[in-house]
Amino acid sequence: MAYGRIVNIEYQSEEDYEIGIKKWIDWFPHNTPAESSRNTIRTGDTTVFFLATYETEKLANEGALAAKKFFDKEGHHIRELIAFHGPVVA
């Protein structure tokens, strides 16, 4: 069953947003499992919404662990991070 992960991030500043999003875009294709779909939506001057759908919960969990490593390393740019996950129902 498909499984989704959503991460909402508020960066410390617009500059932190620019730095953080560039690092993420360069990093994730080489460090996270292949996803069925992925979207990054800028929701404000310092906020972004990441949406990823994986074919299985196992892959989604692997993706979450990989992303955690990135966010732990780049956390000084982030003011707040909220993550959601669950099975895709439609």
VOGU-3710 file (C-alpha; in Angstrom, 3 decimals, decimal comma):
1> maygrivnie> 0,000/0,000/0,000  1,268/3,480/-0,854  2,460/5,537/2,102  2,883/9,292/2,366  5,240/11,553/4,268  4,643/15,270/4,707  7,126/17,674/6,272  6,342/21,305/6,999  9,419/23,444/7,689  9,750/27,008/8,845
11> yqseedyeig> 13,263/28,364/8,343  14,893/30,978/10,596  14,945/33,613/7,826  14,542/34,033/4,072  18,305/33,590/3,732  18,117/30,333/5,714  15,272/29,226/3,443  17,372/29,868/0,311  20,374/28,026/1,760  18,339/25,139/3,177
21> ikkwidwfph> 16,179/24,476/0,131  19,172/24,492/-2,227  21,018/22,000/-0,010  17,894/19,787/0,161  17,347/19,812/-3,608  20,992/18,851/-4,165  20,981/16,213/-1,396  17,722/14,222/-1,499  17,979/12,572/-4,953  21,197/10,835/-3,908
31> ntpaessrnt> 20,289/9,985/-0,326  16,624/8,983/-0,103  14,769/5,971/-1,543  12,972/6,341/-4,855  9,507/7,765/-4,376  6,347/7,435/-6,453  5,944/11,205/-6,357  7,545/14,160/-4,642  6,493/17,795/-4,482  8,025/20,770/-2,731
41> irtgdttvff> 5,666/23,682/-2,180  6,800/27,071/-0,940  4,049/28,197/1,400  5,572/31,490/2,562  8,749/33,555/2,612  10,391/31,173/5,084  8,228/28,040/4,868  8,065/24,961/2,682  5,877/21,849/2,520  7,479/18,593/1,319
51> latyetekla> 5,148/15,825/0,087  6,494/12,382/-0,789  4,588/9,219/-1,654  6,357/5,871/-1,500  5,204/2,488/-2,742  5,451/0,960/0,744  5,586/2,026/4,377  9,048/0,451/4,624  10,411/2,750/1,905  8,689/5,740/3,533
61> negalaakkf> 10,356/4,912/6,847  13,743/4,608/5,133  13,117/8,008/3,575  12,213/9,474/6,966  15,441/8,189/8,522  17,513/9,615/5,692  15,708/12,967/5,890  16,238/13,072/9,663  19,995/12,856/9,117  19,801/15,810/6,742
71> fdkeghhire> 17,594/17,899/9,037  19,775/17,114/12,060  22,824/18,332/10,120  21,071/21,454/8,767  18,913/22,165/11,815  20,578/25,494/12,550  18,660/26,923/9,546  15,298/25,599/10,794  12,957/27,296/13,281  10,294/24,563/13,305
81> liafhgpvva> 9,748/21,197/11,630  6,498/19,241/11,768  6,220/15,808/10,123  3,117/13,779/9,278  2,784/10,334/7,740  0,234/7,694/6,916  -1,202/5,349/4,310  -2,478/6,905/1,098  -6,238/6,341/0,922  -7,098/7,892/-2,450
//
